[in-house]
Amino acid sequence: MQCKGIVQAPPVGYDDPMGAAAIPKITVEEYLAIDRDAELKSEYHDGEMFPIVAGSLEHAAIGPRVSAEILTRLPAGCRLFQAPLRVRVTATQFVYPDFLIVGGKPALTDEQQDTLTNPKVIIEILSPSTADYDSGGKFRLYRELPSFEAYLLISQEIQMVEIFEKAPDGTWNLAPSAAPVPSCGSIPSESSFRWHPSTPIWKSPLPELLPASHNKPKFS
């Protein structure tokens, strides 16, 4: 059975993922009804559904280690969630991050309690098929969320973690090695965990979190 509005590839950059192709649109209500019953979850962008790409063996192996490391460092008052938990970034756009951290009480859209609107930290494990989307279009979507303060991109191919932080002026900066993840809620900053280069995400420790010489791009 094929549902209207579903396409077979995730949006790449999400500027216009389907180009000029005519795709039947569905409402948010129709999307939620379909997605909640589906075994294969989908993102939703302005009337179109995009099935989530299945993770690789490496993705599945890194995920539990990331979760375990975060839980040991998580300040009181913060909660870690992992996929599949839907995030509404705008009224007509819903996505699925790999992991997210909420400070304080989770803000949910309805009684189903499966769609969140207030992530503070979002973590994505990059794969070859989704890296451009995660670091480009999906990052732009996440920045629509007022609560969003830090973005961690973890490579599954090389030992690298990129951390982007939101500055007080609203710009986004590539953080230096072992940068602190923002505190949650009223938790003081010294309680924030740090993502150290020795974090055991891979089999061997990271020699450094980011390359020794790198530019720090800003994003509005």
Summary of the structure (lengths in Angstrom):
residues: 220
radius of gyration: 17.4
end to end distance: 42.0
largest distance: 52.7
contacts: 627
relative contact order: 0.14
helix: 19%
strand: 25%
